[in-house]
Amino acid sequence: MTGKRLEWAVRNRDLKRSYFLHTIRIPIEIALLQLYIYGSIPKLMTFEGRNFDILIGIIAPIIGYYVTKGLIKRKSLIMWNAIGLFFVLFIVVNAVLSIEGPFQVFAFDQPNKAVNYFPYVLLPAVIVPIVIYTHISDILILIKQRENKTSD
């Protein structure tokens, strides 16, 4: 993506709607729990294991409400996005290290197999990049807003 396109994509983001997007994590986490029950992923990839991503999904509509009402500070939003980004990256690392293969470090008894099959391949191919992009672009927008306020 060229610099102008990237700038356009970030500039035209609606932060007020952005936070509601993260509610997608709730059904994803429920699906991951079902995949664990059926033996397709390890427990560590669920909220019963090491995956705390569902907390961001649960809190997202509350954050979205506060953003739409102007009741939350920019610094808090940056922190929330940083925590959300950490949670998603943490589970991505755990998922990658649980896939059967030479880099497998975790979950030898029940490896991560689901991501090899449709529709679950869409999770690392589509959903996770969108979530990561949203967090990073929100952080960049919030930082830029802070810089613009201090330079005025």
C-alpha beads as a LAMMPS data file, in Angstrom:
LAMMPS data file: protein, C-alpha beads

152 atoms
151 bonds

1 atom types
1 bond types

-500.0 500.0 xlo xhi
-500.0 500.0 ylo yhi
-500.0 500.0 zlo zhi

Masses

1 110.0

Atoms # bond

1 1 1 0.000 0.000 0.000
2 1 1 1.446 3.345 -0.972
3 1 1 1.878 6.142 1.541
4 1 1 -1.076 8.126 0.176
5 1 1 -3.393 5.126 0.274
6 1 1 -2.325 4.258 3.799
7 1 1 -2.818 7.861 4.896
8 1 1 -6.289 7.885 3.297
9 1 1 -7.214 4.592 5.006
10 1 1 -6.172 5.872 8.413
11 1 1 -7.623 9.366 7.954
12 1 1 -11.025 8.037 6.875
13 1 1 -11.459 5.629 9.775
14 1 1 -14.427 6.218 12.044
15 1 1 -13.112 5.761 15.574
16 1 1 -16.621 5.832 17.008
17 1 1 -17.564 2.675 15.095
18 1 1 -14.164 1.072 15.368
19 1 1 -14.591 -0.127 18.937
20 1 1 -17.810 -1.990 18.195
21 1 1 -15.923 -4.101 15.629
22 1 1 -14.107 -5.866 18.450
23 1 1 -17.333 -7.529 19.620
24 1 1 -16.532 -10.069 16.857
25 1 1 -14.178 -11.589 19.397
26 1 1 -17.077 -12.970 21.461
27 1 1 -18.465 -15.403 18.834
28 1 1 -14.905 -16.223 17.741
29 1 1 -13.976 -17.220 21.291
30 1 1 -17.131 -19.321 21.609
31 1 1 -16.241 -21.037 18.327
32 1 1 -12.697 -21.652 19.605
33 1 1 -14.122 -23.280 22.719
34 1 1 -16.227 -25.571 20.525
35 1 1 -13.171 -26.408 18.412
36 1 1 -11.304 -27.343 21.597
37 1 1 -14.186 -29.571 22.725
38 1 1 -14.070 -31.350 19.347
39 1 1 -10.293 -31.788 19.518
40 1 1 -9.301 -29.353 16.761
41 1 1 -7.370 -26.828 18.848
42 1 1 -5.578 -26.952 22.199
43 1 1 -7.137 -25.639 25.396
44 1 1 -4.529 -22.858 25.603
45 1 1 -6.199 -21.189 22.607
46 1 1 -9.502 -20.808 24.478
47 1 1 -10.621 -18.486 27.250
48 1 1 -10.356 -21.517 29.539
49 1 1 -6.651 -21.591 28.699
50 1 1 -4.371 -18.665 27.817
51 1 1 -6.676 -16.677 25.545
52 1 1 -7.987 -13.514 27.202
53 1 1 -9.185 -11.987 23.943
54 1 1 -12.831 -12.444 24.909
55 1 1 -12.395 -9.739 27.559
56 1 1 -11.696 -7.178 24.829
57 1 1 -14.814 -8.347 22.989
58 1 1 -16.960 -8.018 26.099
59 1 1 -15.601 -4.577 26.976
60 1 1 -15.723 -3.299 23.365
61 1 1 -19.379 -2.163 23.315
62 1 1 -18.887 -0.330 26.616
63 1 1 -15.816 1.436 25.224
64 1 1 -17.739 2.173 22.016
65 1 1 -20.598 3.698 23.990
66 1 1 -18.225 5.910 25.991
67 1 1 -16.472 6.986 22.787
68 1 1 -19.758 7.953 21.098
69 1 1 -20.752 9.978 24.176
70 1 1 -17.299 11.549 24.531
71 1 1 -16.906 10.157 28.052
72 1 1 -13.495 8.527 27.713
73 1 1 -10.058 10.081 27.482
74 1 1 -7.694 9.569 24.576
75 1 1 -5.012 8.151 26.855
76 1 1 -7.435 5.452 28.085
77 1 1 -8.303 4.545 24.494
78 1 1 -4.636 4.213 23.588
79 1 1 -4.148 1.932 26.605
80 1 1 -7.229 -0.157 25.741
81 1 1 -6.036 -0.569 22.155
82 1 1 -2.525 -1.492 23.306
83 1 1 -3.914 -4.152 25.657
84 1 1 -6.218 -5.466 22.909
85 1 1 -3.294 -5.614 20.480
86 1 1 -1.175 -7.447 23.054
87 1 1 -3.960 -10.009 23.666
88 1 1 -4.450 -10.762 19.974
89 1 1 -0.706 -11.003 19.307
90 1 1 -0.276 -13.229 22.364
91 1 1 -2.855 -15.719 21.099
92 1 1 -1.423 -15.581 17.567
93 1 1 1.999 -16.598 18.920
94 1 1 0.414 -19.386 20.986
95 1 1 -1.598 -20.565 17.973
96 1 1 1.445 -20.632 15.686
97 1 1 3.509 -22.490 18.267
98 1 1 0.690 -25.049 18.626
99 1 1 0.438 -25.988 14.925
100 1 1 1.761 -29.448 14.090
101 1 1 5.182 -29.093 12.544
102 1 1 8.838 -28.324 13.198
103 1 1 8.081 -25.134 15.174
104 1 1 5.538 -26.714 17.495
105 1 1 6.326 -25.908 21.128
106 1 1 2.910 -26.306 22.794
107 1 1 -0.043 -28.692 22.769
108 1 1 1.535 -31.910 21.526
109 1 1 -1.452 -33.865 22.868
110 1 1 -4.026 -31.728 20.993
111 1 1 -2.377 -29.469 18.383
112 1 1 -3.908 -26.590 16.468
113 1 1 -5.413 -28.297 13.403
114 1 1 -8.538 -26.196 12.783
115 1 1 -6.720 -23.372 10.967
116 1 1 -5.941 -25.809 8.147
117 1 1 -9.625 -26.097 7.223
118 1 1 -12.333 -23.839 5.861
119 1 1 -13.925 -21.721 7.328
120 1 1 -11.433 -21.620 10.227
121 1 1 -8.592 -20.650 7.893
122 1 1 -10.377 -17.287 7.636
123 1 1 -9.534 -16.569 11.256
124 1 1 -5.776 -16.083 10.725
125 1 1 -6.223 -14.988 7.103
126 1 1 -8.913 -12.317 7.537
127 1 1 -10.267 -11.719 11.043
128 1 1 -6.951 -11.468 12.930
129 1 1 -5.377 -9.030 10.415
130 1 1 -8.483 -6.819 10.567
131 1 1 -8.376 -6.776 14.379
132 1 1 -4.638 -6.010 14.398
133 1 1 -5.056 -3.278 11.753
134 1 1 -7.903 -1.721 13.728
135 1 1 -5.889 -1.562 16.950
136 1 1 -2.753 -0.195 15.296
137 1 1 -4.576 2.392 13.198
138 1 1 -6.657 3.508 16.195
139 1 1 -3.491 3.980 18.244
140 1 1 -1.889 5.976 15.412
141 1 1 -4.984 8.139 14.972
142 1 1 -5.215 8.813 18.710
143 1 1 -1.534 9.711 18.932
144 1 1 -1.852 12.000 15.911
145 1 1 -4.905 13.690 17.479
146 1 1 -2.885 14.310 20.640
147 1 1 -0.010 15.791 18.609
148 1 1 -2.431 18.051 16.707
149 1 1 -3.969 19.300 19.961
150 1 1 -0.588 20.128 21.477
151 1 1 0.588 21.939 18.335
152 1 1 -2.534 24.147 18.149

Bonds

1 1 1 2
2 1 2 3
3 1 3 4
4 1 4 5
5 1 5 6
6 1 6 7
7 1 7 8
8 1 8 9
9 1 9 10
10 1 10 11
11 1 11 12
12 1 12 13
13 1 13 14
14 1 14 15
15 1 15 16
16 1 16 17
17 1 17 18
18 1 18 19
19 1 19 20
20 1 20 21
21 1 21 22
22 1 22 23
23 1 23 24
24 1 24 25
25 1 25 26
26 1 26 27
27 1 27 28
28 1 28 29
29 1 29 30
30 1 30 31
31 1 31 32
32 1 32 33
33 1 33 34
34 1 34 35
35 1 35 36
36 1 36 37
37 1 37 38
38 1 38 39
39 1 39 40
40 1 40 41
41 1 41 42
42 1 42 43
43 1 43 44
44 1 44 45
45 1 45 46
46 1 46 47
47 1 47 48
48 1 48 49
49 1 49 50
50 1 50 51
51 1 51 52
52 1 52 53
53 1 53 54
54 1 54 55
55 1 55 56
56 1 56 57
57 1 57 58
58 1 58 59
59 1 59 60
60 1 60 61
61 1 61 62
62 1 62 63
63 1 63 64
64 1 64 65
65 1 65 66
66 1 66 67
67 1 67 68
68 1 68 69
69 1 69 70
70 1 70 71
71 1 71 72
72 1 72 73
73 1 73 74
74 1 74 75
75 1 75 76
76 1 76 77
77 1 77 78
78 1 78 79
79 1 79 80
80 1 80 81
81 1 81 82
82 1 82 83
83 1 83 84
84 1 84 85
85 1 85 86
86 1 86 87
87 1 87 88
88 1 88 89
89 1 89 90
90 1 90 91
91 1 91 92
92 1 92 93
93 1 93 94
94 1 94 95
95 1 95 96
96 1 96 97
97 1 97 98
98 1 98 99
99 1 99 100
100 1 100 101
101 1 101 102
102 1 102 103
103 1 103 104
104 1 104 105
105 1 105 106
106 1 106 107
107 1 107 108
108 1 108 109
109 1 109 110
110 1 110 111
111 1 111 112
112 1 112 113
113 1 113 114
114 1 114 115
115 1 115 116
116 1 116 117
117 1 117 118
118 1 118 119
119 1 119 120
120 1 120 121
121 1 121 122
122 1 122 123
123 1 123 124
124 1 124 125
125 1 125 126
126 1 126 127
127 1 127 128
128 1 128 129
129 1 129 130
130 1 130 131
131 1 131 132
132 1 132 133
133 1 133 134
134 1 134 135
135 1 135 136
136 1 136 137
137 1 137 138
138 1 138 139
139 1 139 140
140 1 140 141
141 1 141 142
142 1 142 143
143 1 143 144
144 1 144 145
145 1 145 146
146 1 146 147
147 1 147 148
148 1 148 149
149 1 149 150
150 1 150 151
151 1 151 152
